[in-house]
Amino acid sequence: MQNLEEKIKFFMRRYDELSKLLGDPDATRDVKKYRTLSQEFAHVQSVMEAYGQFKKTQEDLNKTTAYAAGETDAELKEMAEEEVKDLTQSLEQQGKALRTLLIPPDPLDSKNIIVEIRAGTGGEEAGLFAADLYRMYVRYAERKGWQVELIDANESEIGGMREVVFEIAGLGAYGRLRYESGAHRVQRIPVTESNGRIQTSAATVAVLPEAEETDIEIRKEDLRIDTYRASGAGGQHINKTDSAVRITHIPTGVVVAMQDSRSQIKNREKAMSVLRSRLFEMEQEKKEKERSDSRRSQVGSGDRSERIRTYNFPQSRLTDHRINLTLYKLDAIMDGDLDEVLDALVLAAHNEE
């Protein structure tokens, strides 16, 4: 508790410092500096609010515990003891959330993200699972008040997704979802299975911090840009316009193709955004490897081929293999209730540092 109190004192001091800095007219003139200060202030403010809630629950628990110990009426004593149980559980959850917030944020954590989901082994069922993962992340983003923009999607005939690329814009998006990269495995009876047998399928997820033009330099001479006619659903325009765009970054061989929009200009902009993020991620992975060659993070390397999680529908079970976490509330998780999983991953990564 003493360690917690010391950390909170630091945040209190920083809250006052940031309030003064943001009130300084000179700070508003430097847009980049002002944005950085505002993001830090939002984080510090969330810590203070969480701590206030934690302290109130702690006080309520102490009062109710004392009341239950001194109560002689059996019925009232039982009611008080039930409230003690509820408050103890709430205090434990709030304590976990507070400890997560106290983790020093990575400079990349505040960035928006580009998420790429691809169906893996399992045929049509893998595509359906990829679509389920897409909906899961969209619903989580909605819970957080973040914005989601679909960049590109390749849908199957039965409502699955062979591939989907989308942006999530919101403060802390990368910090919350950065550990979702990897292979996700599902075990369930597919709608396409007539014999009622459980099948194992997979999809891969990549979470990329969205890169701005100032984050990474891409030279025009390093790009090959091809245009062609889009394929798939979309109407008669597909046979008439070369709206699809394929951009190849020659030095790395990274290729991004985009055909979601009817506008070639918009497809080019989206493709460049994805390309920047992929190249930025490659650069960050290189730096991280240099920093951490001597250790391997408990939550994994983020390699898309690494199996990170299993979704077992018959048992309503989610298992994250990196931190040995098992939860039996799969319906809620698929509906976007991801915080318990994500908090555990963030804490595990921090404990490894």
C-alpha positions as CSV (number, residue, x, y, z in Angstrom):
1,M,0.0,0.0,0.0
2,Q,2.9,2.4,0.8
3,N,4.3,1.9,-2.7
4,L,0.9,2.6,-4.1
5,E,0.6,5.8,-2.0
6,E,4.0,7.0,-3.2
7,K,3.0,6.5,-6.9
8,I,-0.3,8.3,-6.3
9,K,1.6,11.3,-4.8
10,F,3.7,11.5,-7.9
11,F,0.5,11.6,-10.1
12,M,-1.0,14.3,-7.8
13,R,2.1,16.5,-8.3
14,R,2.1,15.8,-12.1
15,Y,-1.6,16.6,-12.3
16,D,-0.9,20.1,-10.9
17,E,2.2,20.6,-13.1
18,L,0.2,19.6,-16.3
19,S,-2.7,21.9,-15.3
20,K,-0.4,24.8,-15.2
21,L,1.4,23.9,-18.4
22,L,-1.8,23.5,-20.3
23,G,-3.0,26.9,-19.0
24,D,0.1,28.5,-20.4
25,P,-0.7,30.3,-23.7
26,D,2.8,29.4,-25.0
27,A,1.9,25.7,-24.8
28,T,-1.0,26.1,-27.2
29,R,1.2,27.6,-29.9
30,D,3.2,24.4,-30.3
31,V,0.5,22.0,-31.6
32,K,2.6,18.8,-31.2
33,K,3.7,19.7,-27.6
34,Y,0.1,20.7,-26.6
35,R,-1.2,17.4,-27.9
36,T,1.5,15.4,-26.0
37,L,0.7,17.3,-22.8
38,S,-3.1,16.8,-23.3
39,Q,-2.7,13.1,-23.7
40,E,-0.5,12.8,-20.6
41,F,-3.1,14.9,-18.7
42,A,-5.9,12.6,-19.8
43,H,-3.9,9.6,-18.5
44,V,-3.1,11.3,-15.2
45,Q,-6.7,12.4,-14.7
46,S,-7.9,8.8,-15.3
47,V,-5.5,7.6,-12.6
48,M,-6.7,10.2,-10.1
49,E,-10.4,9.2,-10.8
50,A,-9.6,5.5,-10.5
51,Y,-7.8,6.1,-7.2
52,G,-10.7,8.2,-5.8
53,Q,-13.1,5.4,-6.6
54,F,-10.7,2.8,-5.0
55,K,-10.4,4.9,-1.8
56,K,-14.2,5.3,-1.5
57,T,-14.7,1.6,-1.9
58,Q,-12.0,0.9,0.7
59,E,-13.7,3.3,3.2
60,D,-17.1,1.7,2.5
61,L,-15.6,-1.7,3.1
62,N,-14.0,-0.7,6.4
63,K,-17.3,0.8,7.6
64,T,-19.4,-2.1,6.5
65,T,-17.0,-4.6,8.0
66,A,-17.1,-2.8,11.4
67,Y,-20.9,-2.7,11.2
68,A,-21.2,-6.4,10.5
69,A,-18.9,-7.3,13.4
70,G,-20.9,-5.3,15.9
71,E,-24.4,-6.1,14.6
72,T,-26.4,-8.4,16.9
73,D,-29.5,-8.8,14.7
74,A,-29.0,-12.0,12.6
75,E,-30.8,-10.8,9.5
76,L,-29.0,-7.4,9.4
77,K,-25.7,-9.1,10.1
78,E,-26.2,-11.4,7.2
79,M,-27.1,-8.5,4.9
80,A,-24.0,-6.6,6.0
81,E,-21.7,-9.7,5.5
82,E,-23.1,-10.1,1.9
83,E,-22.3,-6.4,1.3
84,V,-18.8,-7.0,2.6
85,K,-18.3,-9.8,0.1
86,D,-19.5,-7.5,-2.8
87,L,-17.3,-4.6,-1.7
88,T,-14.3,-6.9,-1.3
89,Q,-14.7,-8.1,-4.9
90,S,-15.2,-4.6,-6.2
91,L,-12.1,-3.4,-4.3
92,E,-10.0,-6.2,-5.9
93,Q,-11.2,-5.3,-9.4
94,Q,-10.6,-1.6,-8.9
95,G,-7.2,-2.4,-7.5
96,K,-6.3,-4.3,-10.6
97,A,-7.5,-1.6,-12.9
98,L,-5.6,1.0,-10.9
99,R,-2.4,-0.9,-11.0
100,T,-2.8,-1.2,-14.8
101,L,-3.2,2.6,-15.1
102,L,-0.1,3.2,-12.9
103,I,2.1,1.4,-15.5
104,P,4.1,4.1,-17.3
105,P,2.7,4.4,-20.8
106,D,4.9,3.7,-23.9
107,P,5.1,6.7,-26.3
108,L,3.3,4.6,-28.9
109,D,0.4,3.6,-26.6
110,S,-1.6,6.7,-27.5
111,K,-1.5,6.1,-31.2
112,N,-4.4,5.0,-33.3
113,I,-4.1,1.6,-34.8
114,I,-4.6,-0.3,-38.1
115,V,-5.8,-3.9,-37.5
116,E,-5.5,-6.6,-40.1
117,I,-7.4,-9.9,-39.6
118,R,-6.9,-12.8,-42.0
119,A,-8.6,-16.2,-42.1
120,G,-6.2,-19.0,-41.6
121,T,-6.7,-22.8,-41.6
122,G,-10.3,-24.0,-41.5
123,G,-11.8,-23.0,-44.8
124,E,-15.1,-21.2,-44.7
125,E,-15.3,-21.6,-40.9
126,A,-12.0,-19.6,-40.6
127,G,-13.6,-16.8,-42.5
128,L,-16.6,-16.8,-40.2
129,F,-14.3,-16.7,-37.2
130,A,-12.3,-13.8,-38.7
131,A,-15.6,-11.9,-39.1
132,D,-16.4,-12.7,-35.4
133,L,-13.1,-11.3,-34.3
134,Y,-13.7,-8.1,-36.4
135,R,-17.1,-7.6,-34.6
136,M,-15.5,-8.3,-31.2
137,Y,-12.9,-5.5,-31.7
138,V,-15.5,-3.1,-33.2
139,R,-17.8,-3.6,-30.1
140,Y,-14.8,-3.1,-27.8
141,A,-14.0,0.1,-29.6
142,E,-17.6,1.2,-29.2
143,R,-17.4,0.6,-25.5
144,K,-14.4,2.8,-25.3
145,G,-15.9,5.5,-27.4
146,W,-13.4,5.1,-30.2
147,Q,-14.0,5.5,-33.9
148,V,-13.8,2.6,-36.3
149,E,-13.2,3.0,-40.1
150,L,-13.3,0.0,-42.4
151,I,-10.3,0.3,-44.8
152,D,-10.7,-2.9,-46.9
153,A,-12.6,-6.2,-46.7
154,N,-12.7,-9.4,-48.7
155,E,-15.9,-11.1,-47.8
156,S,-16.9,-14.7,-48.4
157,E,-20.2,-15.9,-49.9
158,I,-21.6,-17.1,-46.5
159,G,-20.8,-13.9,-44.5
160,G,-17.3,-14.6,-43.4
161,M,-14.2,-12.5,-44.1
162,R,-11.1,-13.8,-45.8
163,E,-9.4,-10.6,-44.9
164,V,-10.4,-7.3,-43.2
165,V,-8.3,-4.2,-42.6
166,F,-9.7,-1.4,-40.4
167,E,-8.6,1.6,-38.4
168,I,-9.4,2.2,-34.7
169,A,-9.0,5.9,-33.7
170,G,-9.0,6.7,-30.0
171,L,-6.7,7.7,-27.1
172,G,-4.8,4.7,-25.9
173,A,-5.9,2.3,-28.7
174,Y,-2.5,0.9,-29.3
175,G,-1.7,0.6,-25.6
176,R,-4.8,-1.5,-25.1
177,L,-4.8,-3.7,-28.1
178,R,-1.1,-4.0,-29.0
179,Y,-0.9,-7.6,-27.6
180,E,-3.7,-8.9,-29.8
181,S,-1.2,-9.6,-32.6
182,G,-0.8,-13.4,-33.3
183,A,-2.8,-16.5,-34.2
184,H,-6.2,-16.9,-32.7
185,R,-7.7,-20.4,-32.6
186,V,-11.4,-21.3,-32.4
187,Q,-13.0,-24.6,-31.4
188,R,-16.7,-25.0,-32.2
189,I,-19.2,-26.7,-34.3
190,P,-19.3,-24.9,-37.6
191,V,-22.6,-23.9,-39.3
192,T,-21.2,-25.7,-42.3
193,E,-20.8,-29.0,-40.3
194,S,-23.8,-31.3,-40.7
195,N,-22.4,-34.0,-38.3
196,G,-22.2,-31.8,-35.3
197,R,-18.5,-32.3,-34.8
198,I,-16.2,-29.7,-33.2
199,Q,-13.7,-28.2,-35.6
200,T,-10.6,-26.2,-35.0
201,S,-10.0,-23.2,-37.2
202,A,-7.7,-20.1,-37.0
203,A,-7.3,-16.5,-37.9
204,T,-4.3,-14.2,-37.6
205,V,-4.4,-10.7,-36.2
206,A,-1.9,-7.9,-36.7
207,V,-2.2,-4.6,-34.7
208,L,-0.1,-1.8,-36.2
209,P,0.4,1.6,-34.6
210,E,-0.8,4.1,-37.2
211,A,2.2,6.1,-38.5
212,E,2.0,9.7,-39.5
213,E,4.1,11.1,-42.3
214,T,6.5,12.6,-39.8
215,D,7.0,9.1,-38.1
216,I,8.7,7.5,-41.1
217,E,10.1,8.7,-44.4
218,I,9.1,7.0,-47.6
219,R,10.8,8.2,-50.8
220,K,8.8,8.3,-54.0
221,E,11.5,6.6,-55.9
222,D,11.2,3.6,-53.6
223,L,7.6,3.0,-54.6
224,R,6.0,1.2,-57.5
225,I,2.3,2.1,-57.9
226,D,0.1,-0.1,-60.1
227,T,-3.6,0.5,-60.9
228,Y,-6.0,-2.1,-62.1
229,R,-9.7,-3.0,-62.2
230,A,-11.2,-4.0,-58.9
231,S,-12.7,-7.5,-58.5
232,G,-15.6,-8.8,-56.4
233,A,-18.8,-7.1,-55.3
234,G,-19.2,-3.5,-56.1
235,G,-21.4,-3.0,-59.1
236,Q,-20.9,-2.2,-62.8
237,H,-18.1,0.4,-62.1
238,I,-15.7,-2.5,-61.6
239,N,-15.6,-3.3,-65.3
240,K,-15.2,0.3,-66.3
241,T,-12.6,2.0,-64.0
242,D,-9.1,1.1,-62.8
243,S,-9.9,2.2,-59.2
244,A,-7.9,-0.5,-57.4
245,V,-4.3,0.4,-56.3
246,R,-1.3,-1.8,-55.5
247,I,1.7,-0.1,-53.9
248,T,5.0,-1.9,-53.6
249,H,7.8,-0.6,-51.4
250,I,10.8,-1.8,-53.4
251,P,13.5,-1.8,-50.6
252,T,11.5,-4.1,-48.3
253,G,9.2,-5.9,-50.7
254,V,6.1,-4.9,-48.7
255,V,3.0,-4.8,-50.9
256,V,-0.3,-3.2,-50.1
257,A,-3.4,-3.5,-52.4
258,M,-6.6,-1.5,-51.9
259,Q,-9.8,-1.7,-53.8
260,D,-12.5,-0.9,-51.3
261,S,-13.3,2.6,-52.6
262,R,-14.6,3.5,-56.0
263,S,-12.1,6.4,-56.0
264,Q,-8.6,5.6,-57.0
265,I,-7.4,8.6,-55.0
266,K,-9.0,7.3,-51.8
267,N,-7.6,3.8,-52.4
268,R,-4.2,5.3,-52.9
269,E,-4.5,7.2,-49.6
270,K,-5.6,4.2,-47.7
271,A,-2.9,2.0,-49.2
272,M,-0.2,4.6,-48.2
273,S,-1.6,4.7,-44.7
274,V,-1.4,1.0,-44.3
275,L,2.1,0.9,-45.9
276,R,3.4,3.6,-43.5
277,S,2.1,1.6,-40.6
278,R,3.6,-1.7,-41.8
279,L,7.0,0.0,-42.3
280,F,6.8,1.8,-39.0
281,E,6.0,-1.5,-37.2
282,M,9.0,-3.1,-38.9
283,E,11.2,-0.3,-37.7
284,Q,9.8,-0.6,-34.1
285,E,10.3,-4.4,-34.1
286,K,13.9,-3.8,-35.1
287,K,14.4,-1.4,-32.3
288,E,12.7,-3.6,-29.8
289,K,14.8,-6.6,-30.8
290,E,17.9,-4.6,-30.2
291,R,16.6,-3.6,-26.7
292,S,15.4,-7.1,-25.7
293,D,17.7,-9.7,-27.3
294,S,18.5,-10.9,-23.9
295,R,14.9,-11.6,-22.9
296,R,11.6,-12.7,-24.4
297,S,8.5,-11.0,-23.2
298,Q,6.0,-13.2,-21.5
299,V,3.2,-12.0,-23.7
300,G,5.1,-13.0,-26.8
301,S,6.8,-11.5,-29.8
302,G,3.6,-10.4,-31.6
303,D,4.5,-12.7,-34.5
304,R,1.3,-13.5,-36.4
305,S,2.3,-17.2,-36.6
306,E,2.5,-17.5,-32.8
307,R,-0.7,-19.1,-31.3
308,I,-1.7,-16.7,-28.6
309,R,-5.3,-17.6,-27.7
310,T,-8.0,-20.3,-28.0
311,Y,-11.8,-19.6,-28.1
312,N,-13.7,-22.8,-27.1
313,F,-17.4,-22.2,-27.7
314,P,-18.8,-25.5,-26.3
315,Q,-17.2,-24.7,-23.0
316,S,-17.7,-20.9,-23.2
317,R,-14.0,-20.7,-22.5
318,L,-11.2,-18.3,-23.5
319,T,-7.6,-19.3,-22.8
320,D,-4.7,-16.9,-23.4
321,H,-1.7,-19.3,-23.7
322,R,0.9,-16.6,-23.0
323,I,-0.1,-15.8,-19.5
324,N,-2.1,-19.0,-18.6
325,L,-5.3,-17.0,-18.3
326,T,-8.6,-18.9,-18.6
327,L,-12.1,-17.2,-18.5
328,Y,-15.5,-18.8,-18.8
329,K,-17.4,-15.9,-20.3
330,L,-16.9,-16.3,-24.0
331,D,-20.2,-14.7,-25.0
332,A,-19.4,-11.5,-23.2
333,I,-15.9,-11.4,-24.6
334,M,-17.1,-11.9,-28.2
335,D,-19.5,-9.0,-27.5
336,G,-16.5,-6.7,-26.7
337,D,-15.9,-7.3,-23.0
338,L,-12.2,-7.5,-23.3
339,D,-10.8,-5.4,-20.5
340,E,-10.1,-8.3,-18.1
341,V,-8.0,-10.0,-20.7
342,L,-6.2,-6.9,-21.8
343,D,-5.5,-5.7,-18.2
344,A,-3.9,-9.1,-17.5
345,L,-1.7,-8.9,-20.7
346,V,-0.6,-5.3,-19.9
347,L,0.4,-6.3,-16.3
348,A,2.2,-9.4,-17.5
349,A,4.2,-7.4,-20.0
350,H,5.1,-4.7,-17.4
351,N,6.2,-7.4,-14.8
352,E,8.6,-8.8,-17.4
353,E,10.4,-5.5,-17.9
